[in-house]
Amino acid sequence: MTEYQIIGRIVGAFALAGFLSYFLTPFVKQLAARIGAIDTPKDDRRMHRKPIPRLGGLAIFLGFLCTLLLFGEYSAQMLSVMLGATVIVVLGIFDDMMALGAKFKFIVQIFAAAIPVCMGGLRIEMFTSFNPFSDSTYFGLGVFSIPVTILWIVGITNAVNLIDGLDGLAVGVSSIAAVTMLAVSLLAGQPLIAIIMAALAGACVGFMPYNFNPASIFMGDTGSTFLGYMLATASIMGLFKFYAVISFAVPFLILGLPIFDTASAITRRIAEGRSPMSPDRGHVHHKLIDMGFNQKQAVAILYAISGTLGLAAVVLTSSGEMKAMILLIAVLLVLAAAICILYSHEQHEQHQQDAAGKEQEHGEN
């Protein structure tokens, strides 16, 4: 394909997926009401106060799938990815209808991740080597490539699902990640991945008007797990193929926000003696709400963080290795500072609550 043909297909894929997703969402909303896929607020983790239809991710999936049939190129690997994605979507539909158990969903997600790994040969085969005593810039995973790849796919699938806690958050962060992967894929000479990401970003953008605060429909697990699955598999098809310092850093930067939120959630729950799968109100978006930001402000802040990480990933791809390392260290330092500020505020609030409780007890005595 010539450069003009590539650009034309990218623009066409983005526009068509966006139109289809926008057009299909009202019909999916009606379907959700008929089959009982409704999100009813039951606890303080939910930010909405009235029942809202779920299942919006079905419109995203259908818009993406139809676009891919027209603009994509078929290979055994891509077909296996879409088969796995279909399993994820079907699982999400049932979960949006009847709230399936976490262990059952986890098992099905492993199965869906194994489909492209075993049938399509989708593997993370190497990582960047940081060994200063070795001349090699990367090391192979060998027999560990299969479990590492499945772990990555399942991990990102759930990471995107976990940040789906505010109106427009997960779909917006996913669209930013998709656009970033699009840019990185073009820089890396991967036009087919760029077209796939254009379709995914377009499908997200088409759904956004219905999902912005106040949302009229949620994408549910149908959408959040599908987006996570596609971002994870696309990163393996394109981004992990760099045999340089950026091979490890780029996908982690692009998906930095959901990865950090998931890692902190798992660490927090284990430290508290709870199951890593148990829900709580300790995610990054919850902390921003507790700091006094409203939903729109919190989402805008997290969009800005995702966009900054995405821009850093693009710069890393187009820079030499030394510049890339300097930029990566700078980004990590800024993120570390932001995390310290966020959690110091939480500890300050906890100390204030403890002090208030002691004063109340003293007054009662």
DAVENQUI-V496077 format. One record per run of one state. SS is the DSSP state (a for helix, b for strand, c for the rest). FROM is the first residue (numbers start at 1). TO is the last residue. If there is no record, write none. Layout:
ss=<SS,SS>
from=<FROM,FROM>
to=<TO,TO>
This chain:
ss=<c,a,c,b,c,b,c,a,c,a,c,a,c,b,c,b,c,a,c,a,c,a,c,b,c,a,c,a,c,a,c,a,c,a,c,a,c>
from=<1,3,36,38,40,52,54,57,72,76,99,102,120,126,129,138,141,142,163,169,188,191,212,217,218,220,242,246,255,256,272,284,291,295,319,321,365>
to=<2,35,37,39,51,53,56,71,75,98,101,119,125,128,137,140,141,162,168,187,190,211,216,217,219,241,245,254,255,271,283,290,294,318,320,364,365>
